[in-house]
Structures are given as C-alpha cells and as structure tokens.
Amino acid sequence: MSASGGHVYRGSRWPRLDGVYLFGDYCSGRIWGLRRAASGWQHQQLAATGRSISAFGTDPSGALYVVDYSAGQVVAVTDPESEETSRLVVPAVAHLIGSGGTPWRAELGITNAFGEAVSVDLVYNDETRALSASAEIPPGGGLSWTDVLVDLFGLEPADEAAGVVEISSVTPVVAGVRSYAATPEGTFGQYLPALSSSDGIGPGQVGTIGQLARSPDRYTNLGVVNVGQAAVRVAISLRSKSGEPLGESIVLDLDPGRWQQLFDVLAAFGQQAAASARVEVLSPGGRVWAYASVIDALTRDPTTIPMRQ
C-alpha cells in the first residue's frame, strides 16, 4: 500500500461526505473516508477506482479531485452511494435533408472519465416523438454512434427528425454531438457540447453571440436550447456593429429539454449586415443556452459560435 494524503470534503454536492477526510492508495486505487465520531475515528472504503492516485485537490466550490498519475488525468470525486442524477441535454440531433438537399446526420459520443462502468439512460425528444435507449460506458472509455437516431434510437433510414437527446446517469459523463453533412466528397459539420443547467443563463442575465453574418456566400442560423427543468420564454434581439438595436425582438417559448433553430436569422429580422445577437430569459426559473451556425452557402459547412455572457 502507498497512501496518498487527501482532503476534508466541504462541498455541497455530496452531503453524505461533508466533513469526511478522504485519502487513497496509489497501488490499488481505493479511496477511504475517515470521520470523527463520539466513539472515536471511523473509517470506511468508499470506492475502488483502479486509478494510480497520487494526490488530492479542491476547487473554490469545495469539490474534490484526485490526480491519476498513470493516466495523467485529474478527475472529480463523487459519492458512489448517492442517488443524485446527472442530466445533460444534447442539442441539434438530426437525421434529415437540409438546405440544398444536404443529408444531415448526428454522431453522438459519450465518455466515462471514471474507473467504473457507468449506465446511462437516453431519451430523444422532438415535437412529435420521444424515444428511449440505454447504454453502459466502460471504465475510462467511451461509446459513439455515427448516426445516433438510426443506430441507437431505431429510426428508419428514410425518416426525418431533429431534436435533442437527454442523458441521465448517477455518475457524470462527458458528451457531445457532431452534426454533419454526408456528401459524395466526404463529411463536414460542427460540434456542440452536451449541456447541464449550469451552462445556461437565467433571468437577469444576458448572453451574446457575435460574428453573425449574411452575404451571398454566408448565412447564419441561431439555435436556442432549454437546459432547465421549467418552460421558458426567451427573447432574441440583434445589434449592429455599433451596438444599435436592429428591429424588434423575436420571442420563443420552449418546454424543458427542447431546442429551436432560427434558419437564416438575419433574414428573419430583415437584416443583411453582420451583427451580434442578445439572448435574454424572460420567465422566472428558466435557463437557456444558445449558439450560432455561420454556414458557407456553397459547401453548407457550418462554424459554431457559442453564446458568451
């Protein structure tokens, strides 16, 4: 055994571990908890990670991390007995024919950064259907589906659909989607991350998306996804390069876990010049994330521009 000194957990996410001193074994990858009780010190093995634990550390929120020396990784410590569910929303998952007859597909990838297998539940949602699936992500590994709506959710190759995928798991995972066009010359597309509620903005906050453009060789789509648990009303407005408002705001209503894309958003506002967009949440308790896709009108190749606060 080679003990690696730890830290007392003072975070808020795992209440059962509050005040517990966590330490590990470099050789076995096991983590123990040590707590002072009325009868003296009590200790318990909390996890067998299979990692080469060389150090512990915390961030300003009190979250605890371990350093895996062999893998060269820093990973978060979670409570293995917690029933808390991690929820992610993956926007812009599609299997359809887009502008110019281009066939669009979505490659979904999920990565497990921990030393134990993780079971995930997945639900695809759009305005007309909800499809469920499940998968097990191997320790330290990942899974991907090249055309996820067909390969995982069972759509027929001739079907058309576009919506979001919600991913639920007890242990957090990392996920994202590559939305791509399949052409005889190859594929091209864009990456969008899976989102938690903390990635979005709420009432009183403003998100900004820059570099919107419209010209004979470019146009811009703008997508908004509800990453919260409540229905949300959101206002989209445009600004000129000098910061002046361009036209009236467009108001969208989104149910939880829903996504909407405004095609050629500058044309929808009756504008031609490059501009920025402002995203504001109008309803209490709502949280949204947004992005722009600047698309080459000839190749249909999109560039992702994420919202910033």
C-alpha positions in Angstrom: 0.0 0.0 0.0 1.1 3.5 -0.8 -1.1 6.1 0.9 -1.9 9.4 -0.8 -3.0 12.1 1.6 -6.3 13.7 0.9 -8.6 16.5 2.0 -11.7 17.0 4.1 -14.7 17.3 1.8 -16.5 20.7 2.2 -18.5 20.8 -1.0 -22.3 20.9 -1.3 -23.0 18.3 -4.0 -22.4 15.2 -1.8 -24.0 15.8 1.6 -23.1 12.4 3.0 -19.4 13.2 2.6 -19.5 16.5 4.4 -16.7 16.6 7.0 -15.1 13.3 5.8 -11.4 13.2 5.3 -10.8 11.3 2.0 -7.5 9.6 1.2 -6.4 7.0 -1.3 -4.0 4.2 -2.2 -1.7 4.7 -5.1 -1.2 0.9 -5.7 -4.9 -0.3 -5.6 -6.8 2.9 -6.5 -9.0 2.5 -3.5 -10.4 5.6 -1.7 -11.3 5.6 2.1 -13.2 8.1 4.2 -12.3 9.0 7.8 -14.7 10.7 10.1 -14.5 11.7 13.8 -17.4 10.3 15.8 -18.3 10.3 19.5 -16.7 6.8 19.9 -13.5 7.9 18.1 -12.4 7.8 14.5 -14.4 5.7 12.0 -13.2 4.7 8.5 -14.8 3.1 5.5 -13.7 2.2 2.0 -15.8 4.4 -0.4 -14.6 3.4 -3.9 -12.3 1.1 -5.8 -11.3 3.3 -8.8 -8.5 1.3 -10.4 -6.5 4.6 -10.7 -3.0 5.5 -9.6 -4.0 8.1 -7.0 -1.0 10.3 -6.3 -2.7 13.5 -4.9 -6.0 15.2 -4.0 -7.1 18.7 -4.5 -10.1 21.0 -4.3 -11.6 23.9 -6.2 -13.1 27.1 -4.7 -16.6 25.5 -4.5 -15.2 22.7 -2.3 -15.4 20.0 -5.0 -12.7 17.3 -4.5 -10.5 15.9 -7.2 -7.8 13.1 -7.5 -4.8 13.0 -9.7 -4.3 9.8 -11.7 -0.6 9.7 -12.1 -0.5 6.8 -14.7 -3.3 8.3 -16.9 -2.1 11.9 -16.5 -5.7 12.9 -15.5 -7.5 14.9 -12.9 -10.9 13.5 -12.1 -13.7 14.5 -9.8 -14.6 12.5 -6.7 -18.2 11.6 -6.4 -20.3 9.8 -3.7 -20.9 6.2 -5.1 -23.9 5.8 -2.9 -25.6 9.0 -4.0 -28.9 8.7 -5.9 -28.4 12.1 -7.5 -28.9 12.0 -11.2 -26.7 13.9 -13.6 -28.7 15.4 -16.5 -27.3 16.6 -19.8 -29.1 18.0 -22.9 -27.6 17.5 -26.3 -29.0 19.9 -28.9 -29.2 19.7 -32.7 -29.5 16.0 -33.0 -30.8 15.4 -36.6 -31.4 12.9 -39.3 -32.9 14.9 -42.2 -32.4 16.6 -45.6 -31.3 20.2 -45.1 -30.8 23.2 -47.2 -29.6 22.5 -50.7 -30.6 18.8 -50.4 -27.8 18.1 -48.0 -28.3 15.0 -45.8 -27.6 15.9 -42.2 -26.7 13.3 -39.5 -25.7 13.4 -35.8 -22.8 11.5 -34.3 -23.3 11.3 -30.5 -20.3 10.5 -28.2 -20.3 9.7 -24.5 -17.1 9.4 -22.4 -16.7 8.0 -18.9 -13.7 9.5 -17.0 -14.1 7.2 -14.0 -12.7 3.8 -13.1 -16.1 2.0 -13.0 -18.6 1.4 -15.7 -21.4 4.0 -16.0 -25.0 3.2 -17.0 -26.7 6.0 -18.9 -30.4 6.4 -19.9 -31.0 8.4 -23.1 -34.2 10.0 -24.4 -34.6 11.6 -27.8 -37.3 14.3 -27.9 -38.8 16.4 -30.7 -42.3 17.9 -31.2 -43.8 14.6 -32.3 -42.0 11.7 -30.5 -40.0 10.5 -27.5 -37.6 7.6 -28.0 -35.7 5.8 -25.2 -32.5 3.9 -25.1 -29.8 2.9 -22.6 -26.1 2.1 -22.7 -23.2 1.2 -20.5 -20.0 3.2 -20.8 -16.9 1.2 -20.0 -14.4 2.4 -17.3 -12.3 5.2 -18.7 -13.7 4.6 -22.1 -16.5 5.8 -24.4 -19.1 5.0 -26.9 -20.3 6.7 -30.1 -23.0 6.3 -32.7 -22.3 7.6 -36.2 -25.9 8.2 -37.0 -27.4 8.1 -33.5 -31.1 8.4 -34.4 -30.9 5.3 -36.6 -28.1 3.4 -34.9 -29.4 3.8 -31.3 -33.0 5.0 -31.3 -34.2 2.9 -34.2 -35.4 5.4 -36.8 -35.7 4.1 -40.3 -33.1 5.5 -42.7 -35.8 7.3 -44.7 -37.2 9.0 -41.6 -36.6 12.7 -40.9 -36.3 14.1 -37.4 -34.5 16.9 -35.4 -34.5 17.5 -31.7 -32.5 16.9 -28.5 -31.1 13.9 -26.6 -31.3 13.9 -22.8 -28.7 11.8 -21.0 -29.2 10.8 -17.4 -26.7 8.9 -15.2 -25.8 8.7 -11.5 -22.1 9.3 -12.3 -21.5 12.3 -14.5 -20.3 11.7 -18.0 -18.9 13.9 -20.8 -20.9 14.0 -24.0 -21.3 16.0 -27.3 -22.6 15.7 -30.8 -21.0 16.2 -34.2 -23.8 17.4 -36.5 -22.5 16.7 -40.0 -23.5 16.6 -43.7 -22.7 13.4 -45.6 -21.7 14.2 -49.2 -20.0 12.2 -52.0 -16.9 14.4 -51.3 -16.9 13.4 -47.6 -18.4 14.8 -44.5 -18.3 18.3 -42.8 -20.1 19.7 -39.8 -19.9 21.2 -36.3 -19.5 20.1 -32.7 -22.0 21.0 -29.9 -21.4 20.0 -26.3 -23.9 18.3 -24.0 -25.2 20.9 -21.6 -26.1 21.0 -17.9 -28.3 23.6 -16.4 -25.2 25.5 -15.1 -24.1 26.1 -18.7 -27.1 28.3 -19.4 -28.2 31.8 -18.4 -31.2 32.7 -16.3 -33.4 35.7 -15.7 -31.4 38.9 -15.3 -28.5 37.6 -17.4 -27.7 38.4 -21.0 -26.0 36.1 -23.4 -24.2 37.5 -26.5 -23.4 35.8 -29.8 -21.0 37.6 -32.1 -20.0 37.4 -35.8 -23.4 36.8 -37.2 -23.2 37.3 -41.0 -25.3 37.3 -44.1 -24.0 37.8 -47.6 -24.1 36.0 -51.0 -21.7 33.4 -49.7 -22.7 33.1 -46.0 -25.8 32.9 -43.8 -26.4 32.3 -40.1 -28.7 30.0 -38.2 -29.3 30.6 -34.5 -30.2 27.8 -32.0 -31.6 28.0 -28.5 -32.0 25.1 -26.1 -33.8 25.0 -22.8 -31.4 23.4 -20.3 -33.6 23.9 -17.3 -36.5 21.9 -15.7 -39.2 24.5 -16.4 -40.8 26.0 -19.5 -39.0 29.2 -20.6 -39.7 32.3 -22.6 -36.7 33.8 -24.2 -36.1 37.0 -26.3 -33.7 37.2 -29.2 -32.6 40.6 -30.4 -30.0 41.8 -32.9 -27.4 44.6 -32.6 -25.5 46.4 -35.3 -21.7 46.7 -35.3 -22.1 50.0 -33.5 -24.4 48.4 -30.9 -27.7 49.8 -32.1 -30.9 47.6 -32.0 -31.9 46.1 -35.3 -35.7 45.6 -35.5 -38.0 44.0 -32.9 -37.1 41.1 -30.7 -38.2 37.6 -31.6 -39.8 35.7 -28.6 -39.6 31.9 -28.3 -41.4 29.6 -25.9 -39.5 26.4 -25.1 -40.6 23.4 -22.9 -37.9 21.8 -20.8 -35.2 20.0 -22.8 -36.4 21.5 -26.1 -34.4 23.1 -28.9 -35.4 25.5 -31.6 -33.3 26.8 -34.5 -34.0 30.1 -36.4 -32.9 29.5 -40.0 -31.1 32.4 -41.7 -31.8 34.6 -38.6 -30.6 37.9 -40.1 -33.2 37.4 -42.9 -35.8 36.7 -40.3 -35.0 40.2 -38.9 -34.9 41.8 -42.3 -31.2 42.5 -42.0 -28.2 42.0 -44.3 -25.2 43.4 -42.4 -23.1 41.5 -39.9 -24.4 41.8 -36.3 -24.4 40.3 -32.9 -27.4 38.7 -31.1 -28.5 39.2 -27.5 -30.3 36.3 -25.6 -32.4 37.2 -22.6 -34.6 34.9 -20.4 -38.0 36.5 -19.7 -39.6 33.9 -17.4 -38.6 33.1 -13.8 -36.7 29.9 -13.2 -35.8 29.4 -16.8 -32.3 28.6 -18.2 -31.2 28.6 -21.8 -28.1 28.2 -23.9 -27.7 29.4 -27.4 -25.3 29.4 -30.4 -25.0 30.5 -34.0 -24.0 28.5 -37.0 -22.4 30.6 -39.7 -22.8 28.5 -42.9 -21.0 28.6 -46.2 -23.7 29.0 -48.8 -21.8 26.9 -51.3 -20.5 24.0 -49.3 -23.0 24.2 -46.4 -20.2 23.8 -44.0 -21.1 25.4 -40.6 -18.9 27.1 -38.0 -20.2 27.1 -34.4 -20.2 30.3 -32.4 -21.3 29.7 -28.8 -23.1 32.2 -26.6 -21.0 34.1 -24.1 -22.1 36.1 -21.1 
